[in-house]
Amino acid sequence: MTKGKTPMNKAAASRIQSATAKNTGGKVSKGSFAAKAQSAAAKNAAKPAK
């Protein structure tokens, strides 16, 4: 069974960014997966609900 895509939300992006920061001494690099997740969450939050 496959699931449909779930859009990135702020809570998930926050967890990803937190885990990345813990593993890299508090730094989240520009262009990293964590940064991209945060950007996607912001874009999804700005979209009108269907």
RAZIRA-V341681 format. One line per field, one symbol per residue. ss: DSSP state (H for helix, E for strand, C for the rest). phi: phi as a letter, one per 20 degrees, with the letter a starting at -180 (. if undefined). psi: psi as a letter, one per 20 degrees, with the letter a starting at -180 (. if undefined). A space follows every 50 residues. Layout:
ss = ???
phi = ???
psi = ???
//
This chain:
ss = CCCCCCCCCHHHHHHHHHHHHHHCCCCCCCCCHHHHHHHHHHHHHHCCCC
phi = .ddffdffdfffffffffffffedmndcffnfgffffffffffffefffe
psi = pqqrppqprhgghggghggghhikkjpoqpirhgghggghggghhiqqq.
//
